[in-house]
Amino acid sequence: MPVIFFLADPYTLGNMTAALEAGADNFIVPPEHLPQAENLARCHFTASSSFTFISLASKEDERRTADLLRNGVSVLLRHGWEVIPVENLLAHLQGTPQGGELLLEVVSPEETQLAFGILEKGVHGVAVPPAALDKLKQILNTSHSNQAIIPLSEARILEISPTGMGHRVCVDTLSNLGKGQGLLVGNSATFTFLVNAETERNEYAPPRPFRINAGAVHAYTFLPGDSTAYLEELRAGSGVLIVDSHGRTETAVAGRIKVERRPMLLIRAEAEGREGTIFLQNAETIHLVTPEGEAKSVVALAPGDRVLCRLDQAGRHFGVRINENIDEK
């Protein structure tokens, strides 16, 4: 995932404090100020001398930048860059494993989104100068929200069966989620269900909108960057992919992973001629998401009900997509 830096040049304590309060945790700092910066917070600080700063104003500037990148030099393009030259530079980098990193200076959320989408891959990172400090919080939010739109499908419930005891995983995030938001979870990465966060009130328990009671330990869930993990592999600090009923995504951080032995349900569903399954705790506080964005308790679920799912192609190796013929049952 591309990184958002605060470019602390010129360096002032006021700018650094404001950037930290806005949520920045990656900084480019003049080398003489690195010791002072490192005393402010436990963040990632990079010396500005690690980059060559270039204002891309001509074809000659583009050629010079391409040569630097190919030779392993990291370049930060000053504000005023244009998309086509950046596309050319990224194309030059393809197939160059030892190439340098390309960063763009940005001053708005819109420029940040543009930078992250160039050639569908985006640049290695962006740098926000002090002149755009008032936009830094919005720019940081750009990296955590609306990362992508995931196409969701309607699945028809075929079966709900108690299966006895099993270990299930609660993912407690650092974020409060809303109705229709949760994790994509399933027994196979090719067919995952949108499991709603505990946003709904009932007579037995108050809402816990930060929590997704996500399913059994062996189940897959999606992570940022088009990778997957078993629920049991998640740890405090893990990034997880939050999805809403429209398929919009954002990143949340897991604050705690709670595994407990509980009675479980097997839920089987069909979508577009394919079948998928999931094991969820047999309790009224666990919900799937309907096509209307509502939360449907698994206790009230019945054959014929419609819920949201994600259909994907088979083939994962340690969570990374691969092209392989896999049959999961």
DAVEN-V933421 format. One record per residue. N is the residue number from 1. SS is DSSP state (a for helix, b for strand, c for the rest). OMEGA is omega as a letter, one per 40 degrees, with the letter a starting at -180 (* if undefined). Layout:
# DAVEN-V933421
n->N ss->SS omega->OMEGA
n->N ss->SS omega->OMEGA
This chain:
# DAVEN-V933421
n->1 ss->c omega->i
n->2 ss->c omega->a
n->3 ss->b omega->i
n->4 ss->b omega->i
n->5 ss->b omega->i
n->6 ss->b omega->a
n->7 ss->b omega->a
n->8 ss->b omega->a
n->9 ss->c omega->e
n->10 ss->c omega->a
n->11 ss->c omega->i
n->12 ss->c omega->i
n->13 ss->a omega->i
n->14 ss->a omega->i
n->15 ss->a omega->i
n->16 ss->a omega->a
n->17 ss->a omega->i
n->18 ss->a omega->i
n->19 ss->a omega->i
n->20 ss->a omega->a
n->21 ss->a omega->i
n->22 ss->a omega->i
n->23 ss->c omega->i
n->24 ss->c omega->i
n->25 ss->c omega->i
n->26 ss->b omega->a
n->27 ss->b omega->i
n->28 ss->b omega->a
n->29 ss->b omega->i
n->30 ss->c omega->a
n->31 ss->a omega->a
n->32 ss->a omega->a
n->33 ss->a omega->a
n->34 ss->a omega->a
n->35 ss->a omega->i
n->36 ss->a omega->a
n->37 ss->a omega->a
n->38 ss->a omega->i
n->39 ss->c omega->a
n->40 ss->c omega->a
n->41 ss->c omega->i
n->42 ss->c omega->a
n->43 ss->c omega->i
n->44 ss->b omega->a
n->45 ss->b omega->i
n->46 ss->b omega->i
n->47 ss->b omega->i
n->48 ss->a omega->i
n->49 ss->a omega->i
n->50 ss->a omega->a
n->51 ss->b omega->i
n->52 ss->b omega->a
n->53 ss->b omega->a
n->54 ss->b omega->i
n->55 ss->c omega->a
n->56 ss->c omega->a
n->57 ss->c omega->a
n->58 ss->c omega->i
n->59 ss->a omega->i
n->60 ss->a omega->i
n->61 ss->a omega->i
n->62 ss->a omega->i
n->63 ss->a omega->i
n->64 ss->a omega->i
n->65 ss->a omega->i
n->66 ss->a omega->i
n->67 ss->a omega->i
n->68 ss->a omega->a
n->69 ss->a omega->a
n->70 ss->a omega->a
n->71 ss->c omega->i
n->72 ss->c omega->i
n->73 ss->c omega->i
n->74 ss->b omega->a
n->75 ss->b omega->i
n->76 ss->b omega->i
n->77 ss->b omega->i
n->78 ss->c omega->a
n->79 ss->c omega->a
n->80 ss->c omega->i
n->81 ss->c omega->i
n->82 ss->c omega->a
n->83 ss->a omega->a
n->84 ss->a omega->i
n->85 ss->a omega->i
n->86 ss->a omega->i
n->87 ss->a omega->i
n->88 ss->a omega->a
n->89 ss->a omega->i
n->90 ss->a omega->i
n->91 ss->a omega->i
n->92 ss->a omega->a
n->93 ss->a omega->a
n->94 ss->c omega->a
n->95 ss->c omega->i
n->96 ss->c omega->a
n->97 ss->c omega->a
n->98 ss->c omega->a
n->99 ss->c omega->i
n->100 ss->c omega->i
n->101 ss->c omega->i
n->102 ss->b omega->i
n->103 ss->b omega->i
n->104 ss->b omega->i
n->105 ss->b omega->a
n->106 ss->b omega->a
n->107 ss->c omega->a
n->108 ss->c omega->i
n->109 ss->a omega->a
n->110 ss->a omega->i
n->111 ss->a omega->i
n->112 ss->a omega->i
n->113 ss->a omega->i
n->114 ss->a omega->a
n->115 ss->a omega->a
n->116 ss->a omega->a
n->117 ss->a omega->a
n->118 ss->a omega->a
n->119 ss->a omega->i
n->120 ss->a omega->a
n->121 ss->c omega->a
n->122 ss->c omega->i
n->123 ss->c omega->a
n->124 ss->c omega->a
n->125 ss->b omega->i
n->126 ss->b omega->a
n->127 ss->b omega->a
n->128 ss->b omega->a
n->129 ss->b omega->i
n->130 ss->a omega->a
n->131 ss->a omega->i
n->132 ss->a omega->a
n->133 ss->a omega->a
n->134 ss->a omega->i
n->135 ss->a omega->a
n->136 ss->a omega->a
n->137 ss->a omega->i
n->138 ss->a omega->i
n->139 ss->a omega->i
n->140 ss->a omega->i
n->141 ss->a omega->i
n->142 ss->a omega->a
n->143 ss->a omega->a
n->144 ss->a omega->a
n->145 ss->b omega->i
n->146 ss->b omega->i
n->147 ss->b omega->a
n->148 ss->b omega->i
n->149 ss->b omega->i
n->150 ss->c omega->i
n->151 ss->c omega->i
n->152 ss->c omega->a
n->153 ss->b omega->i
n->154 ss->b omega->i
n->155 ss->b omega->i
n->156 ss->b omega->a
n->157 ss->b omega->i
n->158 ss->b omega->a
n->159 ss->b omega->i
n->160 ss->b omega->a
n->161 ss->b omega->i
n->162 ss->b omega->a
n->163 ss->b omega->a
n->164 ss->b omega->a
n->165 ss->b omega->i
n->166 ss->b omega->i
n->167 ss->b omega->i
n->168 ss->b omega->a
n->169 ss->b omega->i
n->170 ss->b omega->i
n->171 ss->b omega->i
n->172 ss->b omega->a
n->173 ss->b omega->i
n->174 ss->c omega->a
n->175 ss->c omega->i
n->176 ss->c omega->a
n->177 ss->c omega->a
n->178 ss->c omega->i
n->179 ss->c omega->a
n->180 ss->c omega->i
n->181 ss->c omega->i
n->182 ss->b omega->a
n->183 ss->b omega->i
n->184 ss->b omega->a
n->185 ss->b omega->i
n->186 ss->b omega->i
n->187 ss->b omega->i
n->188 ss->b omega->i
n->189 ss->c omega->a
n->190 ss->c omega->a
n->191 ss->b omega->a
n->192 ss->b omega->a
n->193 ss->b omega->i
n->194 ss->b omega->a
n->195 ss->b omega->a
n->196 ss->b omega->i
n->197 ss->c omega->a
n->198 ss->b omega->a
n->199 ss->c omega->a
n->200 ss->c omega->i
n->201 ss->c omega->i
n->202 ss->c omega->a
n->203 ss->c omega->a
n->204 ss->c omega->a
n->205 ss->c omega->i
n->206 ss->c omega->i
n->207 ss->c omega->i
n->208 ss->b omega->a
n->209 ss->c omega->i
n->210 ss->c omega->a
n->211 ss->b omega->i
n->212 ss->b omega->i
n->213 ss->b omega->a
n->214 ss->b omega->a
n->215 ss->b omega->a
n->216 ss->b omega->a
n->217 ss->c omega->a
n->218 ss->c omega->a
n->219 ss->c omega->i
n->220 ss->b omega->i
n->221 ss->b omega->a
n->222 ss->b omega->i
n->223 ss->b omega->i
n->224 ss->c omega->i
n->225 ss->c omega->i
n->226 ss->c omega->i
n->227 ss->b omega->a
n->228 ss->b omega->i
n->229 ss->b omega->i
n->230 ss->b omega->i
n->231 ss->a omega->a
n->232 ss->a omega->a
n->233 ss->a omega->a
n->234 ss->c omega->i
n->235 ss->c omega->i
n->236 ss->c omega->a
n->237 ss->c omega->i
n->238 ss->c omega->i
n->239 ss->b omega->i
n->240 ss->b omega->a
n->241 ss->b omega->i
n->242 ss->b omega->a
n->243 ss->b omega->i
n->244 ss->c omega->a
n->245 ss->c omega->i
n->246 ss->c omega->a
n->247 ss->c omega->i
n->248 ss->b omega->a
n->249 ss->b omega->i
n->250 ss->b omega->i
n->251 ss->b omega->i
n->252 ss->b omega->i
n->253 ss->b omega->i
n->254 ss->b omega->i
n->255 ss->b omega->i
n->256 ss->b omega->i
n->257 ss->b omega->a
n->258 ss->b omega->a
n->259 ss->b omega->a
n->260 ss->b omega->i
n->261 ss->b omega->a
n->262 ss->b omega->i
n->263 ss->b omega->a
n->264 ss->b omega->i
n->265 ss->b omega->i
n->266 ss->b omega->i
n->267 ss->b omega->a
n->268 ss->b omega->a
n->269 ss->b omega->i
n->270 ss->b omega->i
n->271 ss->b omega->i
n->272 ss->c omega->i
n->273 ss->c omega->i
n->274 ss->b omega->i
n->275 ss->b omega->i
n->276 ss->b omega->a
n->277 ss->b omega->i
n->278 ss->b omega->i
n->279 ss->b omega->i
n->280 ss->b omega->i
n->281 ss->b omega->i
n->282 ss->c omega->a
n->283 ss->c omega->a
n->284 ss->c omega->a
n->285 ss->c omega->a
n->286 ss->c omega->a
n->287 ss->b omega->i
n->288 ss->b omega->a
n->289 ss->b omega->i
n->290 ss->c omega->i
n->291 ss->c omega->i
n->292 ss->c omega->a
n->293 ss->c omega->i
n->294 ss->c omega->i
n->295 ss->b omega->a
n->296 ss->b omega->a
n->297 ss->b omega->i
n->298 ss->c omega->i
n->299 ss->c omega->a
n->300 ss->c omega->a
n->301 ss->c omega->a
n->302 ss->c omega->i
n->303 ss->c omega->a
n->304 ss->c omega->i
n->305 ss->c omega->a
n->306 ss->b omega->i
n->307 ss->b omega->a
n->308 ss->b omega->i
n->309 ss->b omega->i
n->310 ss->b omega->i
n->311 ss->b omega->a
n->312 ss->c omega->i
n->313 ss->c omega->i
n->314 ss->c omega->i
n->315 ss->c omega->i
n->316 ss->b omega->i
n->317 ss->b omega->a
n->318 ss->c omega->i
n->319 ss->c omega->a
n->320 ss->b omega->a
n->321 ss->b omega->i
n->322 ss->c omega->i
n->323 ss->c omega->a
n->324 ss->c omega->i
n->325 ss->c omega->a
n->326 ss->c omega->i
n->327 ss->c omega->a
n->328 ss->c omega->a
n->329 ss->c omega->*
